[in-house]
Amino acid sequence: MDTMWCSDCKSMTEVEFDHITGDTVCRECALVIESNSIDETREWNTYPNDSGDNNPVRVGVPTNVLLNHGGLLTVIAKPDGVTSSSSLGRLQNRTSNPDRSLISAFETIATMSDRLGLVEMIKNRANEIYKDFEDKNSMRGRNVVAILAACLHIACHEEGNPHTLNEICSAANGPTKKDIGRAKEEIVKQLGLEMGEPTHSADFVRRFCFNLGMTNRAVNAAQESAQESKKIDLRRSPNSIAAAVISVVTQLSDDKKSIKDVSLVTGVSEGTIRDTFKDLYPHLSKIIPAWYAQEKDIKNLTNKP
């Protein structure tokens, strides 16, 4: 519930917006604090026409501050209210909307976000990054999908929900990891973005564990082990270390996961998981928490999952 200063109550109080009158009203004393406000959300009134269209959306989507004129445009319609399919109508849609390319880009980002199950905040931040980058550069001749994927990758990192390049590449469905990586470097350089701390295996472990259906106890053990692995100088990528840690933790539990299952969820090849496991093997007693596994059980693990 929103709060505003009420002059009658002499304090910050909860307010309610009346969508019919456009007034913002104090819930304590019913004072109208603001009047004649414009409601930019959808209107869900139904106005059926002769075409039998029962779509309740009368005025379209909310405005978007990243688009010119909020993304609103005029479309030619026939007298009966049906949008014209004539060549004149199609020509108007192509020429009168300066935001056509931006809208298409935002739709692509939304599709990738949905595939990854990302929250609205990350999607909106990716839109902002792309808009800023487009304002500085011409998109002609560029791999636009790779740039959009890179924007989403950066937004995930900035909003504290980093994803691996493998995950972003899978959601983008087209550009390679190298394409996205190069696009990310260019965006960061052009916009002068501060990326902060680099990602680590601990940033990915919890999500990977939940996707594997691991128990809470095993998830906590894997998370703690990944944190401890920061103290070890391993020349491996964060997602490779995360995959190897998860493989170790599952082998020490009753609910074991095959290396194939771990590979499918993490996007790390089985060969890379085995190689990383070998690098971790001498340090397992230091990173696996004592409350989860005894040292003798850790030593009984082979150096190959």
C-alpha positions, -999 to 999 in steps of 0.1 A, spaced: 0 0 0 14 35 -9 18 62 17 17 100 14 17 130 37 -18 140 48 -23 176 59 -53 167 80 -37 137 98 -4 156 100 15 124 93 24 98 66 -7 77 60 -18 49 37 -36 62 6 -58 46 -20 -61 55 -57 -97 58 -70 -94 46 -106 -128 60 -115 -123 96 -103 -85 98 -105 -83 109 -69 -57 98 -43 -76 95 -10 -63 92 26 -75 59 41 -76 75 76 -96 107 71 -108 103 35 -91 136 25 -85 139 -13 -47 145 -14 -44 145 -52 -71 148 -78 -75 143 -115 -45 120 -118 -39 100 -150 -41 62 -146 -16 47 -170 -26 11 -163 -48 -10 -185 -86 -4 -185 -104 -36 -182 -139 -24 -194 -154 -44 -222 -168 -25 -252 -178 -52 -278 -183 -42 -314 -200 -57 -344 -170 -80 -350 -178 -99 -318 -144 -91 -303 -146 -96 -266 -111 -84 -258 -115 -64 -226 -84 -42 -232 -97 -9 -245 -67 14 -243 -37 -9 -246 -7 -15 -225 8 10 -200 32 36 -213 69 28 -214 93 56 -204 120 41 -226 99 46 -258 91 78 -276 57 91 -266 54 62 -242 52 38 -270 18 50 -281 9 53 -318 -22 58 -340 -35 29 -361 -60 33 -389 -93 15 -382 -123 7 -403 -157 23 -394 -168 -8 -376 -138 -6 -353 -117 -34 -368 -81 -25 -375 -74 -21 -412 -54 -48 -429 -50 -26 -460 -16 -17 -475 -22 19 -462 -26 6 -426 5 -16 -429 24 13 -443 14 36 -414 24 10 -389 58 7 -405 65 44 -409 47 62 -380 62 42 -351 98 53 -343 100 27 -316 94 -3 -338 129 -17 -334 130 -9 -297 97 -27 -291 110 -57 -310 142 -57 -289 123 -55 -256 101 -84 -267 132 -105 -274 146 -96 -239 112 -105 -224 112 -139 -241 147 -147 -229 138 -135 -194 108 -158 -194 129 -188 -205 152 -182 -175 124 -173 -150 139 -139 -143 120 -112 -123 107 -80 -138 134 -59 -123 161 -77 -143 142 -75 -175 136 -38 -171 173 -32 -163 183 -51 -195 159 -29 -215 176 2 -200 211 -11 -208 201 -18 -244 184 16 -249 215 34 -236 237 13 -259 215 18 -289 216 56 -283 254 55 -285 258 31 -314 243 21 -347 229 -14 -347 235 -18 -384 257 -48 -391 257 -59 -355 245 -92 -340 215 -77 -323 204 -109 -305 239 -113 -290 238 -77 -278 204 -82 -262 216 -114 -245 247 -96 -233 224 -68 -218 205 -95 -200 237 -111 -187 249 -78 -174 215 -70 -158 215 -104 -140 249 -96 -125 239 -61 -115 207 -72 -98 225 -99 -77 212 -129 -97 241 -138 -120 237 -165 -147 263 -183 -166 270 -177 -202 258 -212 -209 224 -203 -195 222 -170 -213 233 -186 -246 206 -213 -242 179 -187 -237 191 -166 -266 188 -195 -290 212 -183 -317 244 -165 -308 274 -183 -294 290 -178 -260 318 -160 -278 294 -137 -295 277 -128 -263 310 -124 -244 323 -100 -270 291 -80 -270 292 -78 -232 328 -65 -233 318 -38 -258 287 -27 -239 306 -25 -206 333 -4 -223 309 19 -242 286 26 -213 314 27 -186 296 1 -164 310 -9 -131 306 -47 -129 318 -50 -93 330 -83 -79 334 -111 -105 310 -140 -103 320 -171 -83 308 -207 -81 288 -198 -49 266 -175 -70 253 -204 -91 253 -234 -67 220 -228 -50 200 -225 -82 217 -255 -97 210 -276 -66 173 -267 -66 170 -275 -103 185 -310 -94 159 -315 -67 185 -318 -39 175 -318 -2 179 -286 18 208 -302 38 227 -310 6 220 -276 -8 234 -259 23 265 -282 22 271 -274 -15 267 -236 -8 291 -237 21 316 -258 1 315 -234 -28 322 -205 -5 352 -223 10 365 -231 -25 372 -193 -29 402 -199 -7 417 -223 -33 435 -211 -64 417 -232 -90 421 -222 -127 386 -232 -135 355 -213 -145 329 -206 -117 302 -228 -132 328 -257 -136 337 -254 -99 300 -253 -90 293 -284 -110 322 -303 -94 312 -293 -59 276 -304 -65 288 -337 -78 310 -343 -47 282 -333 -23 257 -357 -40 282 -386 -38 284 -380 0 246 -382 4 220 -410 1 203 -391 -28 231 -394 -54 229 -376 -87 247 -389 -118 273 -368 -135 251 -367 -165 223 -351 -145 247 -325 -131 260 -318 -166 225 -312 -180 215 -288 -152 248 -268 -150 256 -268 -187 291 -281 -180 304 -311 -199 309 -343 -181 346 -343 -190 351 -308 -175 333 -319 -143 356 -348 -140 387 -327 -146 376 -301 -121 368 -328 -96 404 -340 -98 416 -305 -91 393 -303 -61 401 -337 -47 432 -328 -26 412 -300 -9 379 -318 -2 385 -322 35 390 -284 38 359 -273 18 333 -300 27 317 -290 60 323 -314 89 286 -314 99 278 -329 65 304 -356 60 331 -373 80 367 -371 69 369 -409 63 339 -408 40 355 -379 20 388 -399 17 368 -429 4 357 -409 -26 377 -418 -57 393 -389 -76 368 -396 -104 330 -391 -100 
